[in-house]
Amino acid sequence: MSPLIFKFIIFFVLILPFLTSFILVLVPFYMHIVLRFVALGFASLSLRSSIFLLIRFDFSSIYFQYILNFEWLLWINLSFTIAIDALSLIFILLTALLIFTAILHSWYSVVYYVKEYLICFFILEGILFCVFCISDLLFFYALFEAVLIPTFLIIGIWGSKLRKLYAAYLFFMYTVAGSVLCFIAILILLLQMASTNYQLICFITLAEHKQIIIWLAFFASFAVKVPRRPFHCWLLEAHSEAPTAGSVRLAGILLKLGGYAFLRFSVILLPEASIYWSPFIYILSIIAILYGSLNTLRQIDIKKAIAYSSIVHRAFVTNGIFSLTYQGIEGAILLRLTHGLISSALFYRIGFLYDRFKTRFLKYYSNIVSYRPLYSIFFRFFSFANLGFPGTASFVAELLILVSLSQISFFLLLFSAVSLFFSAAYSIWIASRLCFTCNKINYFKAYQDITKHEFAVILPLFSFVLYFGFQPLVLSNLLKNYTLVLLDCLQIINL
């Protein structure tokens, strides 16, 4: 296949979500069924196009592929450059899959401003595709912050409670405050290296004292997106107020941007600073693990419990990234991907309950297994997957991270392993409290298991979590060359 065809393919994948948004604008707002069919059809096309990228991707190569370059301001070497490697590709696939399931879920759950809702999701998908492909720091920063706009609208307009505007503004203010320092750091890199092209500056080494300062500026922006305690306050409000599909997008895609940025920019561009600040990251991660786990155990709102458990998993991921070992980095990427599938499925599970009964409080639910057996099977499966049970997708990822931490410090390994104990505690407690105990028929008169529509939403996530649990080498082989090249750039190992 000629290079021109490859350029057309990547251009088509990137432009398709924006093209879909334009088509939806032309459809009258009152034709809900047409809007939904158009959105679902194009979301399916976007997913299939992303899978085609995977099929044609050469995983034996260590170089960027599908390179597409648009020159802009040559006097500062600024160009809109698209390039994909293994890390970019898996996050593109995750984005396409979760956006498809979000559109499918919204078929019945969204009843007002349907047109605007679908347009926001496709604009968000297009921006995220560009974020994962862009190879210029200034454009990355612009797209990284552009995610704010559709996210703010989704939470603020289609949120489920009265505090939705507060949650939207809190998310907006936290992200904007952190991004100011990131922009200054990028300008410093531009002045030092006369370019912001990632493929060029990743081979240029800065002095250590400059790396330390720039790393902190990057950390201020990326930590908000992870989110890293103490920058996590917006997450709980956003998750509790966002619609179900919005929570899925937050947990499955948006919160992966911080980890992606740490790997792509902080570790590669600033290796000495990453080593220098790694003890600081370990301390923050241990605090987040203990704080998130204990708070999860005391929650009565199921959605907030899942949000707190996500904080614990992300602390685990950052420990893996800044272990700067092969096992740790590969495990962190795998856990990012698998947690995107598992947490999204859990939020869908809670959303199915909320759509029927309009409450997320545990005290109103009991013995669901007796009248919703299929729902209970799925919920318990994803609860066990969330704690890293053998045979599920996150087991190997967590094991790799623990192996990497054992090479650094016994105490770091011990405190990180505590999260596994707490994960088992709150996952089993929530599943048992929800699915068992005595019936409370005075609260719920209509007993109904999941519908065919809900089954279609959850089945892809269930299939991937189970498949990657029994076939972990599929993902590991995809990331092998990328991880080795990353470590080679860090000069930590001799290849």
C-alpha positions in Angstrom: 0.0 0.0 0.0 1.4 3.4 -1.0 2.4 6.1 1.5 -0.3 8.4 -0.1 -3.0 5.8 0.9 -1.7 5.7 4.5 -1.9 9.5 4.7 -5.5 9.4 3.4 -6.4 6.8 6.0 -5.1 8.8 8.9 -6.7 12.0 7.6 -10.0 10.2 7.2 -9.9 8.9 10.8 -9.1 12.3 12.2 -11.7 14.3 10.1 -14.6 11.8 10.4 -15.8 12.9 13.9 -15.8 16.6 12.8 -17.6 15.7 9.5 -20.2 13.7 11.5 -20.8 16.8 13.7 -21.4 18.9 10.6 -23.8 16.3 9.2 -25.7 16.3 12.5 -26.0 20.1 12.4 -27.9 19.7 9.1 -30.5 17.3 10.6 -33.5 19.0 12.2 -33.4 18.9 16.0 -36.8 17.3 16.3 -35.9 14.2 14.2 -34.5 12.3 17.2 -34.5 8.9 15.6 -32.7 10.1 12.5 -30.1 11.8 14.7 -29.5 8.7 16.7 -29.1 6.4 13.6 -26.8 8.9 11.9 -24.7 9.2 15.1 -24.5 5.4 15.7 -23.7 4.7 12.0 -20.8 7.2 12.0 -19.5 6.1 15.4 -19.4 2.5 14.0 -17.6 3.7 11.0 -15.1 5.6 13.1 -14.5 2.4 15.2 -14.0 0.3 12.1 -11.6 2.9 10.6 -9.5 2.8 13.8 -9.4 -1.0 13.7 -8.1 -0.7 10.1 -5.3 1.4 11.4 -4.5 -1.4 13.8 -4.5 -4.0 11.0 -2.2 -2.0 8.8 0.2 -1.0 11.7 3.7 -2.5 11.6 4.4 -3.4 15.2 7.9 -4.6 14.3 8.9 -1.0 13.5 10.2 1.4 16.2 9.4 4.5 14.1 6.3 6.6 13.9 3.9 5.7 11.2 1.0 7.3 9.3 3.0 10.5 9.3 1.1 13.6 7.9 2.6 17.0 8.0 1.0 20.5 7.4 3.6 23.3 7.6 2.3 26.5 9.2 4.8 29.0 10.8 8.1 28.1 9.4 10.0 30.9 11.2 9.4 29.1 14.5 9.4 25.6 13.0 5.8 25.2 13.9 3.8 22.6 11.9 0.7 20.5 12.4 2.3 17.0 12.3 0.4 13.8 12.8 2.3 10.6 13.7 1.2 7.4 15.3 3.1 4.8 17.4 1.8 1.9 19.5 0.9 4.1 22.4 -1.1 6.5 20.3 -2.9 3.6 18.5 -4.2 1.8 21.6 -5.7 5.0 23.0 -7.3 5.8 19.6 -8.9 2.4 19.6 -10.1 2.8 23.2 -11.6 6.3 22.4 -13.4 5.0 19.4 -14.8 2.0 21.3 -16.0 4.0 24.3 -17.5 6.8 22.1 -19.4 4.1 20.2 -20.8 2.5 23.4 -21.7 6.0 24.8 -23.7 6.8 21.7 -25.5 3.5 21.9 -26.2 4.0 25.6 -27.7 7.5 25.0 -30.3 6.0 22.7 -32.9 6.1 25.5 -31.2 7.9 28.4 -30.9 11.3 26.7 -34.3 12.9 26.0 -33.6 16.6 25.6 -31.1 18.5 23.4 -30.3 15.2 21.7 -28.8 16.9 18.7 -26.4 19.1 20.7 -25.5 16.1 22.9 -24.4 14.0 20.0 -22.5 16.8 18.4 -20.6 17.4 21.6 -19.5 13.8 21.8 -18.3 13.7 18.2 -16.4 16.9 18.6 -14.8 15.5 21.7 -13.9 12.3 19.8 -12.2 14.3 17.0 -10.2 16.4 19.5 -9.1 13.3 21.4 -8.0 11.6 18.2 -5.9 14.6 17.4 -4.4 14.8 20.9 -3.2 11.2 20.7 -1.7 11.7 17.2 -0.2 15.2 17.4 3.5 15.5 17.3 4.0 19.2 18.2 3.9 20.5 21.8 2.1 23.8 21.1 -0.7 22.0 19.1 -0.8 19.3 21.8 -1.3 22.0 24.4 -4.1 23.6 22.4 -5.9 20.4 21.8 -5.3 19.1 25.4 -7.1 22.2 26.7 -9.8 22.1 23.9 -11.1 19.0 25.5 -12.5 21.3 28.2 -15.2 22.8 26.0 -17.3 19.7 25.1 -16.7 18.2 28.6 -17.9 21.4 30.3 -21.1 21.3 28.2 -21.8 17.6 28.7 -21.5 18.0 32.5 -23.2 21.4 32.8 -26.2 20.7 30.5 -26.9 17.0 30.7 -25.8 16.4 34.3 -28.1 14.5 36.6 -28.4 16.8 39.7 -28.6 20.4 40.8 -24.9 20.7 41.4 -24.0 20.0 37.8 -23.0 23.6 37.0 -20.8 23.7 40.1 -19.2 20.5 39.0 -18.6 21.8 35.4 -17.1 25.1 36.7 -14.9 23.3 39.2 -13.5 21.0 36.5 -12.9 24.0 34.2 -11.1 26.1 36.8 -8.9 23.3 38.0 -7.8 22.5 34.5 -7.2 26.0 33.4 -5.2 26.9 36.5 -2.9 24.0 35.9 -2.5 24.6 32.2 -1.0 28.1 32.6 2.3 26.7 33.9 2.3 24.1 31.2 2.1 26.8 28.5 5.0 28.7 30.0 7.1 25.5 30.0 6.4 24.9 26.3 7.4 28.5 25.5 10.7 27.9 27.4 11.3 24.8 25.4 10.6 26.8 22.2 13.1 29.4 23.2 15.7 26.8 24.1 15.3 24.5 21.1 13.9 26.8 18.5 11.2 24.2 17.8 8.3 22.4 19.5 8.3 19.4 17.2 8.3 16.3 19.4 10.2 14.1 17.1 13.0 16.7 16.9 13.3 17.8 20.6 13.1 14.4 22.1 16.7 13.9 20.9 18.0 17.1 22.5 19.0 17.1 26.2 18.4 20.0 28.4 20.5 20.9 31.5 19.2 19.1 34.6 18.2 22.3 36.5 16.1 23.4 33.5 14.5 19.9 33.3 13.5 20.0 37.0 11.7 23.4 36.6 10.0 22.4 33.3 9.0 19.0 34.7 7.2 20.7 37.6 5.3 23.0 35.2 4.2 20.0 33.2 3.2 18.2 36.4 0.9 21.0 37.4 -1.1 20.5 34.2 -0.9 16.7 33.8 -1.6 15.9 37.5 -5.0 17.6 37.2 -6.0 15.3 34.3 -4.8 12.1 36.1 -6.0 13.4 38.7 -3.3 13.3 41.3 -4.2 14.2 44.9 -4.5 17.1 45.9 -5.8 18.0 42.4 -8.6 15.4 42.5 -11.5 17.4 44.0 -13.1 18.2 40.6 -13.2 14.5 39.8 -15.7 13.4 42.5 -18.1 16.3 41.6 -17.8 15.7 37.9 -18.4 12.0 38.2 -21.4 12.3 40.5 -23.1 15.0 38.4 -22.2 13.9 34.9 -24.6 11.7 32.8 -23.6 8.1 32.6 -22.0 8.4 29.1 -20.1 11.5 30.5 -18.8 9.5 33.4 -17.7 6.8 31.0 -15.9 9.4 28.9 -14.2 10.8 31.9 -13.1 7.5 33.4 -12.3 5.7 30.2 -10.7 8.5 28.0 -10.2 11.9 29.6 -8.4 10.7 32.7 -6.0 8.7 30.5 -4.7 12.0 29.0 -2.6 12.7 32.1 -0.9 9.4 32.1 -0.4 9.6 28.3 1.2 13.0 28.7 3.5 11.9 31.5 4.8 9.1 29.3 4.9 11.0 26.1 6.5 14.3 27.4 7.6 14.3 31.0 9.5 10.9 30.9 10.9 11.2 27.3 11.7 14.9 27.1 12.8 15.3 30.8 14.4 12.0 31.8 16.8 13.4 34.5 14.0 15.4 36.1 11.7 12.3 36.0 14.3 10.4 38.0 14.9 13.4 40.3 11.1 13.8 41.1 10.3 10.0 41.2 10.4 9.9 45.1 8.0 12.8 45.2 5.6 10.8 42.9 5.9 7.7 45.0 4.9 9.6 48.2 1.9 11.3 46.4 0.9 7.9 45.0 1.0 6.2 48.4 -1.1 9.0 50.0 -3.6 8.7 47.1 -3.8 4.9 47.5 -4.6 5.1 51.2 -6.9 8.1 50.9 -8.8 6.7 48.0 -9.2 3.2 49.4 -10.5 4.4 52.8 -12.9 6.9 51.3 -14.3 4.2 48.9 -15.2 2.0 51.9 -17.3 4.8 53.5 -19.3 5.8 50.4 -23.0 5.3 50.1 -23.2 6.7 46.6 -22.1 3.9 44.3 -20.9 6.3 41.6 -18.6 8.1 44.0 -17.3 4.8 45.3 -16.2 3.9 41.7 -14.7 7.4 41.3 -12.6 7.0 44.5 -11.5 3.5 43.4 -10.3 5.1 40.1 -8.0 7.4 42.1 -6.4 4.4 43.6 -5.8 2.8 40.2 -4.3 5.9 38.8 -1.9 6.2 41.7 -0.9 2.6 40.9 -0.3 3.6 37.3 1.9 6.6 38.1 4.0 4.4 40.4 4.5 2.1 37.4 5.4 4.9 35.0 8.0 6.5 37.3 9.5 3.2 38.3 11.3 3.7 34.9 11.6 0.0 34.4 10.4 -2.2 31.5 7.8 -4.0 33.6 6.6 -0.9 35.3 6.0 1.1 32.1 4.4 -1.7 30.2 2.2 -2.5 33.2 1.2 1.1 33.6 0.1 1.3 29.9 -1.8 -2.0 30.1 -3.5 -0.9 33.3 -4.5 2.4 31.7 -6.1 0.6 28.9 -7.8 -2.2 30.9 -9.0 0.2 33.6 -10.6 2.3 30.9 -12.7 -0.7 29.9 -13.5 -1.9 33.4 -14.3 1.5 35.0 -16.5 2.4 32.0 -18.4 -0.9 32.4 -19.0 -0.2 36.1 -20.3 3.3 35.3 -22.6 1.8 32.7 -23.8 -0.7 35.4 -24.6 2.1 37.8 -26.2 4.1 35.0 -28.6 1.3 34.2 -29.8 1.3 37.8 -30.1 5.1 37.9 -32.1 5.3 34.6 -34.7 3.0 36.2 -34.8 4.0 39.9 -33.3 7.5 39.9 -31.1 6.9 42.8 -27.5 5.8 43.3 -27.6 5.3 47.1 -26.7 1.8 48.3 -29.2 1.7 51.1 -32.1 1.5 48.6 -30.7 -1.6 46.8 -30.6 -5.2 47.9 -30.8 -8.7 46.7 -30.7 -7.7 43.0 -29.6 -11.1 42.1 -33.1 -12.5 42.8 -34.8 -10.4 40.1 -31.9 -9.2 37.9 -29.6 -12.2 37.7 -27.9 -11.2 34.4 -27.2 -7.7 35.7 -25.7 -9.2 38.9 -23.4 -11.5 36.9 -22.0 -8.6 34.9 -21.7 -6.4 37.9 -19.8 -9.0 40.0 -17.6 -9.8 37.0 -16.5 -6.2 36.5 -16.2 -5.8 40.3 -13.7 -8.7 40.4 -12.0 -7.3 37.3 -11.6 -4.0 39.1 -9.7 -5.6 41.9 -7.3 -7.4 39.5 -8.7 -10.9 39.8 -6.7 -13.6 37.8 -8.3 -14.2 34.4 -9.4 -10.6 34.0 -7.6 -7.9 32.0 -6.0 -5.9 34.8 -4.4 -8.8 36.6 -1.2 -9.0 34.5 -0.9 -5.2 34.5 -1.0 -4.9 38.3 1.4 -7.9 38.6 3.9 -6.2 36.3 3.8 -2.9 38.3 4.3 -4.8 41.5 7.3 -6.6 40.0 8.8 -3.2 39.0 8.3 -1.7 42.4 10.0 -4.7 44.1 13.2 -3.7 42.2 13.0 -0.2 43.8 12.0 -0.5 47.4 10.3 -3.0 49.7 8.4 -0.4 51.5 7.1 1.1 48.2 6.0 -2.4 47.2 4.3 -3.0 50.6 2.3 0.3 50.5 1.3 -0.2 46.9 0.2 -3.8 47.6 -2.1 -2.4 50.3 -4.2 -1.1 47.5 -4.9 -4.7 46.4 -6.2 -5.5 49.8 -8.5 -2.5 49.9 -9.6 -3.1 46.3 -10.8 -6.5 47.3 -12.5 -5.1 50.3 -14.5 -2.4 48.7 -15.2 -4.3 45.4 -16.6 -7.3 47.3 -18.4 -5.1 49.8 -20.2 -3.1 47.1 -21.1 -6.1 45.0 -22.4 -8.0 48.0 -24.4 -5.1 49.4 -25.9 -4.5 46.0 -26.7 -8.0 44.9 -27.5 -9.8 48.1 -29.1 -9.1 51.5 -32.9 -8.9 52.0 -35.4 -7.5 49.5 -36.8 -4.0 49.8 -39.9 -4.2 47.7 -41.3 -1.1 49.2 -38.7 0.9 47.2 -38.9 -0.9 43.9 -42.1 -2.3 42.4 -40.8 -3.0 38.9 -38.4 -5.9 38.7 -36.6 -6.1 35.3 -33.3 -7.5 34.2 -31.1 -5.7 31.7 -32.7 -5.1 28.3 -31.3 -6.1 24.9 -30.1 -2.5 24.4 -28.2 -2.5 27.7 -26.7 -5.9 26.9 -25.4 -4.6 23.6 -23.8 -1.7 25.4 -22.0 -3.8 27.9 -21.1 -6.9 25.8 -18.1 -5.3 23.9 -16.5 -4.2 27.2 -17.1 -7.6 28.8 -15.6 -9.4 25.8 -12.4 -7.3 25.8 -11.9 -7.6 29.6 -12.3 -11.3 29.4 -10.2 -11.8 26.2 -7.2 -9.7 27.5 -7.4 -11.5 30.8 -6.7 -14.8 29.1 -4.6 -13.4 26.3 -2.4 -10.7 27.9 0.4 -11.2 25.5 -1.7 -9.6 22.7 -1.3 -6.2 24.3 2.2 -6.9 25.6 3.5 -7.7 22.1 1.9 -4.5 20.8 3.7 -2.4 23.3 7.0 -4.2 23.4 9.0 -2.2 20.9 7.6 1.1 22.2 8.6 0.4 25.7 12.1 -0.7 24.7 12.6 2.4 22.7 11.4 4.6 25.6 13.9 3.0 27.9 16.6 3.3 25.3 15.9 7.0 25.2 16.2 7.2 28.9 19.5 5.3 28.7 18.4 3.2 31.6 19.1 -0.2 30.0 21.6 -1.3 27.3 19.7 -2.9 24.4 
